[in-house]
Amino acid sequence: GMCVTILYNTKIYDGSIIGACSVVKGIISNNCIAAGLPARIIRENIAWCRDAEAEDIAEVEPQYINYTISE
């Protein structure tokens, strides 16, 4: 996202999206959407795909599926 502030010792794992104007501190798991001040995870198990009609992660091609792993 635009105008995001990422603080020291923050980890953002693969496939995650950070909302605009968020302040991120800590760990953001893979394939999550995080936003806010401070940023918090608002959705898990997201995936990028070319199929605009997909409404569920199970409907996308297998190479795009990477479920969220909490630490």
C-alpha positions as CSV (number, residue, x, y, z in Angstrom):
1,G,0.0,0.0,0.0
2,M,1.0,3.6,-0.4
3,C,2.4,5.6,2.5
4,V,3.0,2.5,4.7
5,T,5.4,2.9,7.6
6,I,7.2,-0.3,8.5
7,L,8.9,-0.2,11.9
8,Y,12.1,-1.9,13.0
9,N,12.2,-5.7,13.5
10,T,9.0,-6.2,11.4
11,K,8.5,-9.3,9.3
12,I,6.0,-9.4,6.4
13,Y,5.9,-12.8,4.8
14,D,5.2,-13.8,1.2
15,G,1.8,-13.0,-0.4
16,S,0.7,-10.5,2.2
17,I,-0.9,-7.2,1.4
18,I,-0.6,-4.1,3.6
19,G,-3.3,-1.4,3.4
20,A,-2.5,2.2,2.5
21,C,-1.3,4.5,5.3
22,S,-0.8,1.6,7.7
23,V,1.9,1.4,10.4
24,V,3.3,-2.1,10.6
25,K,5.1,-3.5,13.7
26,G,5.7,-7.2,14.4
27,I,4.9,-10.2,12.3
28,I,2.5,-10.4,9.4
29,S,1.9,-14.0,8.4
30,N,1.9,-15.2,4.7
31,N,-1.1,-14.6,2.5
32,C,-2.9,-12.1,4.8
33,I,-4.3,-8.6,4.4
34,A,-3.2,-6.2,7.2
35,A,-4.3,-2.6,7.6
36,G,-4.7,0.1,10.2
37,L,-2.8,2.1,12.7
38,P,-1.3,-0.1,14.1
39,A,-1.8,-2.7,11.3
40,R,-3.6,-5.8,12.2
41,I,-4.5,-8.9,10.2
42,I,-8.0,-8.4,8.8
43,R,-8.2,-11.4,6.4
44,E,-6.2,-14.7,6.1
45,N,-5.8,-17.3,3.3
46,I,-5.8,-14.8,0.4
47,A,-4.3,-15.6,-3.0
48,W,-3.4,-13.6,-6.1
49,C,-4.8,-15.2,-9.3
50,R,-5.8,-14.2,-12.8
51,D,-9.3,-15.7,-12.5
52,A,-11.5,-12.6,-11.7
53,E,-14.5,-14.9,-11.0
54,A,-12.8,-16.8,-8.1
55,E,-14.5,-16.1,-4.8
56,D,-12.8,-18.7,-2.7
57,I,-9.1,-19.7,-2.4
58,A,-10.1,-23.3,-3.3
59,E,-11.2,-22.0,-6.8
60,V,-7.8,-20.7,-7.9
61,E,-5.1,-22.7,-9.7
62,P,-3.1,-25.0,-7.3
63,Q,0.2,-23.1,-7.7
64,Y,-1.4,-20.0,-6.2
65,I,-2.8,-21.7,-3.1
66,N,-0.6,-21.2,0.0
67,Y,-2.6,-21.1,3.2
68,T,-1.7,-18.8,6.0
69,I,0.7,-20.3,8.6
70,S,0.5,-18.6,12.0
71,E,3.7,-18.2,14.0
